[in-house]
Amino acid sequence: MDDIIPRRSALFMPASNERALEKAKSLPCDVVIFDLEDAVSPDAKEAARTLAASAVSSGEYGRRELVIRINAFDTPWGQEDMKAAIAAKPAAILVPKVTAADDLIPYLQYLDNTNISLWAMMETPLAFLNAQAICAVSHKLTALVIGPNDLTKDLRARRVPGRAPIMAALSTALLGGRAYGKIVLDGVYNDFRDSEGFQAECMAARDMGFDGKTLIHPSQIEGANEAFAPSDTEVAGAERLIAAFEAAKAAGKGVATLDGKMIEDLHVTEARYLLSVARAITAGE
């Protein structure tokens, strides 16, 4: 479990904005996603591609995991984006608007004989209905990234606190992702000035099981990092639980208890995972 990579905060950065790319070198986010798609106008696509590739190749982003979101292959820029991204060697390439497993095959073919992973944006009703097949397509696909804005639009749903209208889709993505060992990142929160609403959504996503959250503004990083990191209380509780289990095992007892509650193997597995996450975060900082 000690090979865990924290992905609490994944910040989208418009690759056409040189000042933003420079600023990202000092931001405490776990992941930087250099965006060539939605955040870049058509007349700036080629320049953004060059800037993103240069940023990823620079080696100036420290421990941060670097990802490039390319344009889809059915656009005029997709294949050149892919070639430039592969040459830059990011940790992963993020594909927009995936709807089915077959959508990923052309991208996966480019990644043969590379160490670059593929990430998939889940943005449409069809994508969520096909979540299991998408996750099963290849071990090179390592992460799902939720796109709640397009999903909400397509469902003709209301944007309400708690996200009840899209909760079934979020759960379906988590089920598919966890069934095949994928990372699953929750989608963006649009109002970066609403820190209270953002924090509530982060906590709810953490409780559901998401690994982290994608962000649209640096002001959201601290809240995401806090929400998706084990608290000191949780770390202490996990250590106590493992100690109680090991003590019972050493004493030859068939059952271990802590604070009047029975401890099973699954509780120990959860506790060890939590401690591994905490250690990974500490090591990165």
Legacy VTK file of the C-alpha trace (Angstrom):
# vtk DataFile Version 3.0
C-alpha trace
ASCII
DATASET POLYDATA
POINTS 285 float
0.000 0.000 0.000
2.968 2.360 0.302
2.999 3.070 -3.464
-0.088 5.273 -3.084
0.040 8.627 -4.871
-2.123 11.356 -3.271
-4.574 12.940 -5.707
-6.599 15.056 -3.305
-6.480 18.166 -5.483
-6.257 18.134 -9.282
-6.140 21.682 -10.637
-7.182 22.421 -14.216
-4.885 25.050 -15.731
-5.571 26.636 -19.154
-2.427 25.752 -21.079
-2.678 28.972 -23.080
-2.100 31.085 -19.946
1.642 31.354 -19.380
1.257 33.191 -16.069
-1.028 30.446 -14.745
1.439 27.751 -15.788
4.228 29.559 -13.980
2.125 29.999 -10.853
1.275 26.289 -10.771
4.922 25.506 -10.004
4.434 26.829 -6.473
0.872 25.697 -5.740
0.316 22.891 -3.184
-1.953 20.810 -5.428
-1.266 17.111 -5.914
-2.054 17.119 -9.643
-1.806 19.767 -12.363
-3.985 19.166 -15.433
-2.775 21.237 -18.382
-5.958 21.816 -20.334
-5.898 22.015 -24.130
-9.650 21.490 -24.488
-12.486 23.491 -22.888
-10.310 26.226 -21.391
-8.589 27.114 -24.674
-10.166 28.968 -27.603
-9.718 27.517 -31.112
-7.292 30.229 -32.176
-5.028 29.473 -29.197
-4.987 25.657 -29.456
-1.632 25.264 -31.166
0.169 27.716 -28.898
-1.371 26.050 -25.840
-0.144 22.667 -27.041
3.419 23.964 -27.268
3.222 25.606 -23.836
1.799 22.487 -22.186
4.456 20.226 -23.672
7.203 22.620 -22.594
5.806 22.866 -19.058
5.583 19.103 -18.624
9.085 18.578 -20.005
10.608 21.311 -17.840
11.010 19.305 -14.647
10.034 22.426 -12.685
6.838 21.177 -11.048
8.372 19.193 -8.218
6.368 16.321 -6.777
3.164 17.295 -8.601
1.641 14.712 -10.925
1.342 16.254 -14.395
-1.524 15.439 -16.754
-2.431 16.873 -20.163
-6.079 17.020 -21.226
-6.053 16.838 -25.012
-8.769 17.595 -27.528
-10.704 14.600 -28.815
-9.553 12.863 -31.989
-12.693 13.972 -33.823
-11.472 17.585 -33.628
-8.809 19.208 -35.813
-6.341 19.276 -32.901
-6.662 15.879 -31.199
-4.016 13.792 -32.886
-1.373 16.522 -32.829
-2.197 17.077 -29.152
-1.617 13.377 -28.537
1.732 13.327 -30.312
2.974 16.392 -28.452
1.762 15.044 -25.119
3.503 11.704 -25.607
6.751 13.470 -26.476
6.472 15.558 -23.283
5.957 12.408 -21.135
3.328 13.452 -18.584
2.123 10.967 -15.994
-1.171 10.687 -17.860
-3.172 11.969 -20.815
-6.787 12.872 -20.106
-9.315 12.159 -22.873
-12.493 14.278 -22.965
-16.071 13.141 -23.486
-15.571 9.381 -23.408
-18.892 7.592 -23.966
-17.912 3.956 -24.529
-14.983 1.582 -24.209
-14.352 1.638 -27.968
-13.789 5.402 -27.800
-10.538 4.742 -25.956
-8.987 2.247 -28.382
-7.421 4.843 -30.749
-5.836 6.663 -27.806
-4.579 3.463 -26.209
-2.846 2.469 -29.441
-0.704 5.591 -29.203
0.377 4.644 -25.681
1.812 1.220 -26.487
5.424 0.988 -25.292
5.115 4.098 -23.127
4.802 4.555 -19.364
2.034 7.116 -19.814
-1.388 6.325 -18.379
-4.748 7.225 -19.887
-7.438 9.053 -17.909
-11.047 9.331 -19.092
-13.513 12.177 -18.626
-16.989 10.882 -17.681
-19.345 13.633 -18.837
-22.440 12.148 -20.491
-25.276 9.816 -19.493
-23.954 7.185 -21.898
-20.514 7.300 -20.280
-21.943 6.474 -16.874
-24.167 3.729 -18.286
-21.003 2.239 -19.840
-18.772 2.775 -16.796
-18.017 -0.919 -16.248
-17.003 -1.550 -19.869
-14.922 1.627 -19.964
-13.032 0.600 -16.833
-12.461 -2.911 -18.186
-10.955 -1.781 -21.501
-7.273 -1.691 -20.451
-4.890 -1.542 -17.514
-3.456 1.584 -19.176
-6.659 3.372 -18.229
-5.953 4.270 -14.616
-8.430 7.025 -13.722
-11.931 8.351 -14.249
-12.584 12.079 -13.929
-16.168 13.205 -13.402
-17.536 16.024 -15.580
-20.667 17.107 -13.679
-21.521 20.177 -15.744
-22.144 18.388 -19.035
-23.862 15.525 -17.231
-26.260 17.881 -15.454
-27.017 19.667 -18.732
-27.716 16.418 -20.578
-29.994 15.173 -17.811
-31.855 18.508 -17.773
-31.310 18.375 -14.028
-31.137 21.215 -11.521
-27.832 22.260 -9.984
-28.675 21.932 -6.303
-26.625 21.538 -3.102
-25.981 17.876 -2.390
-26.190 16.937 -6.105
-29.091 14.542 -5.614
-30.049 14.635 -9.329
-26.675 13.166 -10.404
-25.933 10.994 -7.381
-26.832 7.763 -9.180
-24.313 8.567 -11.916
-21.578 9.408 -9.410
-22.170 6.125 -7.600
-22.112 4.182 -10.863
-18.738 5.673 -11.769
-17.366 4.753 -8.356
-18.661 1.198 -8.669
-17.045 0.763 -12.078
-13.817 2.386 -11.003
-13.405 0.419 -7.806
-14.352 -2.871 -9.498
-11.339 -2.452 -11.793
-8.932 -0.698 -9.439
-9.161 2.764 -10.981
-8.631 6.185 -9.431
-11.892 8.171 -9.387
-11.790 11.958 -9.090
-14.877 14.017 -8.367
-15.747 16.892 -10.675
-15.340 20.628 -10.351
-17.287 23.017 -8.124
-18.123 26.053 -10.229
-18.356 28.858 -7.650
-14.804 29.214 -6.326
-15.938 32.054 -4.061
-18.356 29.760 -2.198
-15.873 28.123 0.163
-18.585 26.728 2.441
-20.450 25.013 -0.381
-17.210 23.744 -1.867
-16.091 22.252 1.415
-19.426 20.539 1.934
-19.204 18.974 -1.518
-15.620 17.844 -0.871
-16.590 16.165 2.377
-19.543 14.422 0.742
-17.326 13.195 -2.108
-14.740 11.946 0.374
-17.414 10.058 2.297
-18.631 8.446 -0.951
-15.121 7.168 -1.678
-13.678 9.555 -4.255
-9.883 9.893 -4.232
-9.918 13.647 -4.717
-11.509 16.504 -6.583
-10.770 18.444 -9.742
-10.523 22.193 -9.218
-10.940 25.361 -11.267
-9.143 27.840 -9.007
-6.091 27.804 -6.710
-8.246 29.023 -3.803
-9.867 25.569 -3.739
-6.639 23.618 -3.205
-6.370 23.944 0.556
-9.955 22.828 1.139
-9.606 19.782 -1.102
-6.295 18.779 0.462
-7.838 18.983 3.911
-11.026 17.108 3.006
-9.343 14.167 1.278
-6.528 13.709 3.805
-6.931 11.542 6.911
-7.326 13.692 10.006
-5.045 13.336 13.029
-7.948 11.727 14.874
-8.466 9.195 12.083
-4.757 8.352 11.999
-4.645 7.833 15.754
-7.774 5.674 15.604
-6.319 3.535 12.824
-3.115 2.989 14.789
-5.096 1.973 17.880
-7.246 -0.427 15.874
-4.250 -2.182 14.297
-2.495 -2.416 17.667
-5.583 -3.965 19.275
-5.910 -6.475 16.461
-2.245 -7.473 16.610
-2.363 -7.796 20.403
-5.388 -10.082 20.227
-3.731 -12.150 17.521
-0.515 -12.477 19.545
-2.529 -13.610 22.574
-4.195 -16.332 20.533
-7.636 -14.764 20.772
-10.137 -15.537 18.048
-11.815 -12.145 18.350
-10.338 -8.666 18.720
-12.260 -5.720 20.111
-11.658 -2.003 20.536
-13.893 0.328 22.544
-16.516 -2.393 22.724
-16.581 -2.992 18.963
-15.468 -6.149 17.203
-12.511 -5.788 14.812
-12.519 -7.830 11.622
-9.894 -8.192 8.905
-11.734 -5.686 6.728
-11.412 -3.031 9.446
-7.674 -3.668 9.627
-7.387 -3.396 5.844
-9.198 -0.049 5.940
-6.984 1.189 8.767
-3.778 0.206 6.982
-4.929 1.902 3.785
-5.711 5.092 5.700
-2.238 5.086 7.260
-0.656 4.501 3.849
-2.489 7.535 2.480
-1.346 9.633 5.441
2.270 8.534 4.974
2.137 9.312 1.240
0.831 12.802 1.920
3.500 13.447 4.573
6.241 12.196 2.258
5.080 14.498 -0.528
5.035 17.523 1.719
LINES 1 286
285 0 1 2 3 4 5 6 7 8 9 10 11 12 13 14 15 16 17 18 19 20 21 22 23 24 25 26 27 28 29 30 31 32 33 34 35 36 37 38 39 40 41 42 43 44 45 46 47 48 49 50 51 52 53 54 55 56 57 58 59 60 61 62 63 64 65 66 67 68 69 70 71 72 73 74 75 76 77 78 79 80 81 82 83 84 85 86 87 88 89 90 91 92 93 94 95 96 97 98 99 100 101 102 103 104 105 106 107 108 109 110 111 112 113 114 115 116 117 118 119 120 121 122 123 124 125 126 127 128 129 130 131 132 133 134 135 136 137 138 139 140 141 142 143 144 145 146 147 148 149 150 151 152 153 154 155 156 157 158 159 160 161 162 163 164 165 166 167 168 169 170 171 172 173 174 175 176 177 178 179 180 181 182 183 184 185 186 187 188 189 190 191 192 193 194 195 196 197 198 199 200 201 202 203 204 205 206 207 208 209 210 211 212 213 214 215 216 217 218 219 220 221 222 223 224 225 226 227 228 229 230 231 232 233 234 235 236 237 238 239 240 241 242 243 244 245 246 247 248 249 250 251 252 253 254 255 256 257 258 259 260 261 262 263 264 265 266 267 268 269 270 271 272 273 274 275 276 277 278 279 280 281 282 283 284
